[in-house]
Amino acid sequence: MTSRRTFIKSTAALGLIPLLPISMLSQGVDKVTIDDPVAKALKYTEDATNAVRSDRGGVAAADQVCSNCEYYTVVGSDAASGSCTLLGNRLVVGVGWCSVWVPKR
């Protein structure tokens, strides 16, 4: 029979499992490149000012960047880059843009 102490010690590590993806992202998940086939299909650019954009969802074209997109998640304490759900949770630049941009809700 397992003692309470043994049970607590062995299950304490399970509480760290939800933190693994965050630590993996901050330690070198692939950054999306402009040459990536998916990025090309979505017309991803690392500088939104170079993209041909139009007003969407009540947001002016000039205000559309990755960092205020529904699919963008800040990684760690650096808001300059984050992961994009549409690009396989790989890192994108916060000032970037793609054709599937949607305002955060």
C-alpha positions, 0 to 999 in steps of 0.5 A: 500500500502506498503511503500518503507521503509517497503519493504526494511526492509522486504526484507533485511532478504532475503539477508541472506538466501544464508548464512544459509547453510554455518552457519549450516555447521560450527555449527555442521553438522554430521561428516562422520564416518568410520562405515557409510554404504555409507562411507564403500561403498566408502572405505572412510578413515580418513587417506589417507596413510592407503588407497590402492590408484593408480595414477588417472587423472595425480595425484600420489596416494600419492597426493590424499586426500579429500582436493584436490578432486572435491567433497570437499568444505572447510567449514569456515576458517578451511581447515582441514575439509570440506563437501563432496558432495558424502557423503551428504555434511557431514564433512570429514577430509581433509587428508582423501580419498575415492575410488571416488576421482577425482582431482579438476578442 
